[in-house]
Amino acid sequence: MGHRYIGSKSKIVNNVVSKISELTPQNSTVTDLMCGTASVSVALREKGYNVIANDLMTYSYHHAITGLKFHKYPSFEKAVDFIDKLFNHDELDPFNISPYDKIINALSNIKPIKGYFWKEFSLDGNPKNTSKPRNYFSSHNAAKIDGIRAALSRLHSSACLTAPEYSLLQHDLLMATNDIANIAGTYGHHLAKLSGRAKDDIRLSPSKLLLKRDTENHKVYKGYAEDISKLISCDLCYIDPPYMKRQYAANYHVLETLARGDEPEATGVSGLRPWRDQYSNFCTKTKIRDSFRKIIDNMSCSRYLISYSEDGLLSMDNFIDLLTPYGDVYIDEFEHTRYRSNRSSLGQNLTEYLIHLETN
């Protein structure tokens, strides 16, 4: 399983963490203010940093909890009845596997339901607000997602899962769903015909967890960076803002609906959920500067590291003009492989920048 995500730092996480290591020692507190897939947060935890992770998106919250908040594999002790009813003894030896493996197996054996995802996001569905079905998933996979969603909802509402256990299983469902989505790159639109791995059956797999007895050292927030910055005191703040005009809330609306466990009214050809409550000013050239200023003004932090790209709304000259009034600015640059959708005409490589600000 892997992330299909604009701006994911999984390919350059070593560059980012190496630079952070130059700027602040291990055991320092580092904020990953727009954590996305949480790949940087997890790498920082692995290196011995105390991590504060935040993102506006609910699916990012589940990813961050999964990466930062486990010191042992969960017991799922309150979900034993559910597991016993659906666990398939013929598929796995119940005496040699963990409760985590068992509940993943149980969820995988959930019966498909022709529910919200089947109706709104499969080729055989009948969406409410458009005449044509939306081909994001095979009909079988969409119904399977509905069945698993319903089971997680019941377990969650009946307090059969702890909050971290719920986030972990949501993370696993998100990863499995992303693997078989019938998309070119984002959920801004679907492909006309089922293609590639979208033809495969959805398969949940247990995640490999980073287990360290340091979970109390890490915090996970969900909200606007401009607001959350008021709550944070740290040694270094890493910021990985959106580079382009494409809003994450619109381009990943299907994953957000999955992560929230709700059934919003889906509109238009793409089946967009109401998403303006997650509109980011960092995707708007006229507002991005003010948002950066609010973060720096609000946060108790003297050192910032910002990831940016040659594709970004701001040029490096713009960035230098923005940050210089706050202190000394240093810029490292390197090339790496660009994230592209299957239909993208953009070049394969791009220049990535790490912008270091030391405030006065």
C-alpha positions, 0 to 999 in steps of 0.5 A: 500500500502507498499514498497517492497524494500531491506533495507527499514527502515520502520520497524526500523525507530523508532530505527534510529530516537530515536538514532538521537534524542540522538545525536542532538536536534530537529530543527537541520538539518539532512541529509538523504543522501541515503533516499530510500523510505524516511521513515526516512526523513518523520519521522525526519520531523514529529519530528521537524527536518530540513531535507535534503534528497537525493538519486540516484534513481528517484523514491526515489526523488518522495517519498521524495518530497511527504513526505517533500514538502506539507503543504496542500493538492494540488489544481490541479487547472491547471488540472481541465479540465482533472479531469472534463472529467474523474471524475466519479460522480457515484463513489464519491460525487464531493461536499464532496471530495478534488481535490486530490481525484478527480484526483486520481479517474480520473486517475483510469478511464483512458482507458488502452493502449497497450503501452510500459509496456504492450509490454515489461512487460506483458505476452501478450506483444511482447518485442523487444529484447527477444522472451519470454514475461516478466510476471511482470504484468497482461496484463490488469494492464500493459495496465492500467499503460500505460494509466496512464503514458500517461496521467501524461506525457501529464499533465506534458508536458502541465504544468497542474501539479506543480512539487510537484503535479507531484511527488505526482501522480508519488509516488501514481502510484509507490506504486500502481504498486508495490502492483500488481507486479508479483515478488518475492521481486525485479524486478531482475526477474518476476514470471513464473505465475501470483501469489497472489496480481498480479492477482488483478486490479491495484488501485490508492489511495490518500496518507496520507500526512504529512502537516506542514508549514515547507516545506521551511526547507527541501531540496530534491536532486537527485544524487550520495551521493559522489557528493551531499555531497559537497553541504551540511552543516548539524548537522548530516548526516544519511547514509543508504548505500546498504549492498550487491552487488545487484545494486538498479538500476538493481533490481528496473529498472521497478520502475525507468522507471515508475518514469522517465516516459521514454521508454528505450530499455529493454534488456534481460530476465529481461528487464533491462533499461540502468542503468550504469549511476546509478551504486553505488560504495557502492555495490562494496567491493573494492570501498565502502571505498573510497566513504565513505571517499569522503562523510566525506571529502566533507561534512560540518558535524561533526556527522554521523550515519550509518545504516549497517547490518551483511549481509553487504560487510564490517565487523564491524572491517572493519568499525572501521578501516575505520572511526577511523582516522576521530574521535571517533566511537561508535556502537549500535546493535539490531536484527530485521526481515530481508527483504526477497524475497518469495524464500529466504533461509536466516534466518528471523532475522539479526543484524542491526548496528547503527555506530556513528562517531564524527569527530575530 
